[in-house]
């Protein structure tokens, strides 16, 4: 059974940093994209950053470029989201998601296309002073 378990969410002050982790297990995709989405209160879920399993190609939303970094440890089946210089507007529940790779990493990370097949339960990131 495929499982995605997120961790690392917390309360942090503006300008601070957090690292989210997503441990994946039970999947059998040969080529896949795994990444992070977020949903703030009253807003649509949006793609934040995704990474392709085979070549490490990444996508970062414009709102987080220069501040967030996605990385993976294939041996541990874990993907990380390093978040620096956090802003109030980064407050959201962050979800890990995975799906078989087709198209582009950007389209896979665009929640309008509903390309991801499995989702974690989410971890809350609150940016507040």
C-alpha positions as CSV (number, residue, x, y, z in Angstrom):
1,X,0.0,0.0,0.0
2,X,1.5,3.3,-1.0
3,X,2.0,5.8,1.8
4,X,3.3,9.3,2.0
5,X,4.2,10.6,5.4
6,X,5.0,14.3,5.8
7,X,6.9,15.8,8.7
8,X,8.6,19.0,9.7
9,X,5.7,21.5,9.8
10,X,5.9,24.0,12.6
11,X,5.3,27.6,13.8
12,X,8.1,29.8,12.6
13,X,8.7,33.6,12.5
14,X,8.8,35.5,9.3
15,X,12.3,35.2,7.8
16,X,12.9,31.8,9.4
17,X,13.5,28.4,7.9
18,X,11.9,25.0,8.0
19,X,12.6,21.7,6.3
20,X,9.8,19.4,5.4
21,X,10.3,15.7,4.7
22,X,8.1,13.2,2.9
23,X,8.8,9.5,3.3
24,X,7.3,7.4,0.5
25,X,6.7,3.7,0.6
26,X,4.8,1.0,-1.2
27,X,5.0,2.6,-4.7
28,X,5.9,0.7,-7.9
29,X,6.2,3.5,-10.4
30,X,9.2,3.2,-12.7
31,X,9.2,7.0,-13.5
32,X,7.4,9.3,-11.3
33,X,7.1,12.8,-10.0
34,X,6.9,13.6,-6.3
35,X,6.4,17.0,-4.9
36,X,4.9,19.5,-2.6
37,X,1.5,21.3,-2.8
38,X,0.0,23.6,-0.3
39,X,-3.4,24.9,0.7
40,X,-4.0,28.0,2.7
41,X,-7.3,28.7,4.4
42,X,-9.9,29.7,1.8
43,X,-7.6,29.1,-1.1
44,X,-7.2,26.5,-3.8
45,X,-4.5,23.9,-3.4
46,X,-1.4,24.9,-5.4
47,X,1.8,23.2,-6.6
48,X,4.9,24.5,-4.8
49,X,7.7,22.3,-6.0
50,X,8.1,18.9,-7.7
51,X,11.0,16.7,-8.8
52,X,11.3,14.0,-11.4
53,X,12.6,10.6,-10.1
54,X,14.8,9.7,-13.0
55,X,16.8,12.8,-13.8
56,X,16.1,15.2,-10.9
57,X,14.4,17.8,-13.0
58,X,12.6,20.2,-10.8
59,X,9.8,22.8,-10.9
60,X,9.4,25.6,-8.4
61,X,6.5,28.0,-8.3
62,X,7.4,31.6,-8.9
63,X,6.2,32.5,-5.5
64,X,8.9,30.4,-3.9
65,X,11.8,30.7,-6.3
66,X,15.0,31.8,-4.6
67,X,13.6,30.8,-1.2
68,X,12.6,27.1,-1.4
69,X,14.6,24.1,-2.6
70,X,13.4,20.6,-3.3
71,X,15.7,17.6,-3.1
72,X,15.4,13.9,-2.9
73,X,17.2,10.9,-1.4
74,X,16.3,8.0,-3.6
75,X,17.9,5.5,-1.3
76,X,15.5,6.6,1.5
77,X,12.6,7.3,-0.8
78,X,12.4,10.6,0.8
79,X,11.8,14.1,-0.7
80,X,12.6,17.3,1.2
81,X,11.5,20.9,0.9
82,X,13.9,23.4,2.4
83,X,12.1,26.6,3.0
84,X,14.0,29.7,3.7
85,X,13.1,33.4,4.2
86,X,9.5,32.3,5.1
87,X,6.7,34.8,4.6
88,X,3.3,35.2,6.2
89,X,1.8,34.1,2.9
90,X,3.6,30.8,3.1
91,X,1.3,29.7,5.9
92,X,-0.6,26.6,4.7
93,X,-1.0,22.9,5.0
94,X,1.7,21.4,2.9
95,X,0.9,18.1,1.2
96,X,3.3,15.6,-0.4
97,X,2.0,13.9,-3.6
98,X,3.2,11.4,-6.1
99,X,2.2,10.3,-9.6
100,X,3.5,8.5,-12.7
101,X,5.5,10.9,-14.8
102,X,4.0,12.1,-18.1
103,X,4.1,15.5,-19.8
104,X,6.3,17.9,-18.0
105,X,7.3,18.4,-14.4
106,X,5.6,21.7,-14.5
107,X,2.3,20.3,-15.6
108,X,2.6,17.5,-13.1
109,X,3.0,20.1,-10.4
110,X,0.0,22.1,-11.6
111,X,-2.9,21.0,-9.5
112,X,-5.4,22.0,-12.1
113,X,-4.5,18.9,-14.1
114,X,-5.0,16.6,-11.1
115,X,-2.0,14.5,-12.3
116,X,-0.9,13.3,-8.8
117,X,-2.4,10.0,-7.8
118,X,-1.6,9.7,-4.1
119,X,-1.4,12.3,-1.4
120,X,-0.2,12.5,2.2
121,X,-2.2,13.9,5.0
122,X,-0.3,17.1,5.2
123,X,1.8,19.1,7.6
124,X,0.9,22.5,8.9
125,X,3.3,25.4,8.4
126,X,2.4,28.6,10.2
127,X,4.5,31.7,9.7
128,X,3.7,34.2,12.4
129,X,5.4,36.7,14.7
